[in-house]
Amino acid sequence: MEAIGKILKGLIKLIIRLAIIYIIFLALAWALLGVSPMEGWTVTKSRISSSVNLITGATSDISDTAGDMARVGGRHLQDATDRFHGKDPYEDFNKSLNNPAAQ
């Protein structure tokens, strides 16, 4: 339990430090660039939101790909089994090329 308490205290300190640094950054941007704090806050929220969307979109694509890997692996195993038993994997393709009605 003590370790969790230390971690939480460290996290709270980190959040407070980041908030102070961000407030200083907003003040400097307002003083030097003329960007109002509300505008800076809006831009920050939109950039964080787009970053989160990018990350979650990438993980979604990865999970979809991982889900398809089982199907692809099964197909490769079936093709290998067919080759082992003497079936030509390109037999159907060759038949479609030799069939003039299919063209």
Protein Blocks (a to p, Z undefined) as FASTA:
>chain_A
ZZmmmmmmmmmmmmmmmmmmmmmmmmmmmmmnopafklmmmmmmmmmmmmmmmmmmmmmm
mmmmmmmmmmmmmmmmmmmmmmmnopafklmmmmmmmmmklZZ
